[in-house]
Amino acid sequence: MSDAMAVLPVGKTLEQEKPVLLVENKLAAGKHRFSLVVVNESGVESEAVSLDVSVTAGRVLPVRPVTPIDTGLIR
C-alpha cells in the first residue's frame, strides 16, 4: 500500500488496512461529519463513532515586508 495521502470522497466510504490516515482534502467552510467503523478479522463491525468538524472561512491579512536593521548603526 502506498504512503501517499488519501483524498476523502464526499459521501462515500474509504476502506484501508492501515490504522493511520493522512488526508490531503482541504475542507470548505461549513459543517463536516466524519465517521469511523472498524472491522475485525472476523468481519465484525464496530459501532460507528462520529466526529463533527466546523470550519469557518478566514481572511489572511497581508503582512508588510520587514526591512533588515543596518547593524553598522548599532553600537
C-alpha positions as CSV (number, residue, x, y, z in Angstrom):
1,M,0.0,0.0,0.0
2,S,1.3,3.5,-0.9
3,D,2.3,6.2,1.7
4,A,0.5,8.8,-0.4
5,M,-2.1,11.0,1.3
6,A,-5.7,9.9,0.9
7,V,-8.4,12.1,-0.6
8,L,-11.7,11.5,1.3
9,P,-14.5,11.0,-1.2
10,V,-17.5,13.1,-0.1
11,G,-20.5,10.9,0.9
12,K,-18.6,7.7,0.1
13,T,-16.8,5.0,2.1
14,L,-13.0,4.9,2.2
15,E,-11.5,1.5,3.2
16,Q,-8.0,0.9,4.2
17,E,-6.0,-1.6,6.3
18,K,-3.6,0.9,8.0
19,P,-4.5,2.3,11.4
20,V,-3.4,5.8,10.4
21,L,-5.0,8.0,7.7
22,L,-3.3,11.1,6.3
23,V,-5.8,13.2,4.3
24,E,-5.0,15.9,1.7
25,N,-8.5,17.3,1.2
26,K,-9.0,21.0,2.1
27,L,-12.3,21.4,3.9
28,A,-14.6,24.1,2.6
29,A,-16.2,26.4,5.2
30,G,-19.2,24.7,6.8
31,K,-20.0,21.6,8.9
32,H,-18.5,18.3,8.2
33,R,-19.1,14.9,9.8
34,F,-16.6,12.0,9.8
35,S,-17.5,8.5,10.9
36,L,-15.2,5.6,11.7
37,V,-16.2,1.9,11.7
38,V,-13.6,-0.7,12.4
39,V,-14.0,-4.2,11.0
40,N,-12.1,-7.0,12.8
41,E,-10.5,-10.1,11.2
42,S,-13.8,-12.0,11.6
43,G,-15.7,-9.3,9.7
44,V,-17.5,-8.0,12.8
45,E,-18.1,-4.2,12.6
46,S,-17.8,-1.8,15.5
47,E,-20.4,0.8,16.2
48,A,-19.8,4.0,14.2
49,V,-18.0,6.8,16.0
50,S,-18.7,10.2,14.5
51,L,-16.8,13.5,14.8
52,D,-18.4,16.8,13.7
53,V,-16.0,19.5,12.5
54,S,-16.9,23.1,11.9
55,V,-14.7,25.1,9.5
56,T,-15.1,28.9,9.4
57,A,-13.9,31.0,6.5
58,G,-11.0,33.1,7.4
59,R,-9.1,36.0,5.9
60,V,-5.4,36.1,5.6
61,L,-4.2,39.7,6.1
62,P,-1.2,40.8,4.1
63,V,2.0,41.4,6.1
64,R,4.2,44.4,5.4
65,P,7.7,43.5,4.3
66,V,10.3,43.6,7.0
67,T,13.4,45.8,6.4
68,P,16.6,44.5,8.0
69,I,18.3,46.7,10.5
70,D,21.7,48.1,9.4
71,T,23.9,46.6,12.0
72,G,26.6,49.2,11.2
73,L,24.4,51.8,13.0
74,I,24.2,49.8,16.2
75,R,26.9,50.5,18.8
